Amino acid sequence: MPDNEAKIATADALTLILHNQHALGAAIEEITKWLSESGVGSVADNAMTAMETLDTNAQAITDAILRIRQS
């Protein structure tokens, strides 16, 4: 596989991982909302921390995708 094709395949795979990150974040956000409304604030706080981690990692994945596609 030529180098460019490998880069495209890698960027495409990372894009799918990024889509998964966003889907997981949306699901955790819904659960967090439900937990907060159910009076389980401490668990909701933990879920928010998990969402922050997903956001941080999603940004890193986005940056990597851009670097690969630009190279």
N, C-alpha and C positions, 0 to 999 in steps of 0.2 A: 504494500500500500504506500503510495507516494506520501511524502511528508505533509503536503497540504491536505490530502484526504484524511490523514490521521488527525490533523488539527481540527478539521471540520467535524469529524466524528466525536472528538473529545468535547468540543464546544456544544454540539448537539446533545450529548449525554449530560453535560453540566446544566444545560437549559432544562432538561427534563427533571433533574434534581432540584433545580430552582423552582419549577412549577410545583413539585412536591412540597417544598418548603412553604410556599404560599398557601397551599391547601391545608397543610398541618397548622399553620398559623391561624387560618380562618376557623378551623375546627376548634382549636384551643380557645380562640376568642369567644366563640359561642358557648363553650363549656364554662369559661370564666364568667361570662355574663350570667349564666344560669346559677352558678355557685354564689355569686354576689347577691343575686335576688333571693336565693334560698338561705341566706344568712351564714354562709360558710366563707367568711372573708379571708381567713388565713389560708385556706386552700386556694381561693381565688388569687391571692397574692403570689403563691407559688406558681400558679399557672401563668401569671403575668411575667414572672421571671423567665419561665420557659419561652414565652413569646419574644421576650427581649433577645434571648439567645438565638432564636430562629431568625429574627430580624438582622442581627449582627452577622450571622453565617450567610444569610441570603445576600447581604451586601458583598461579602467576600466572594461568594460564588459569582455574582454579577460582574465584579471586577475581573475575576479570572476569565470569564467568558469573553469579556471585551478585550482583554490582553491576547487571548488565543486568536480571536477573530481578526485582530489588527496585525498579528505577526505574519 
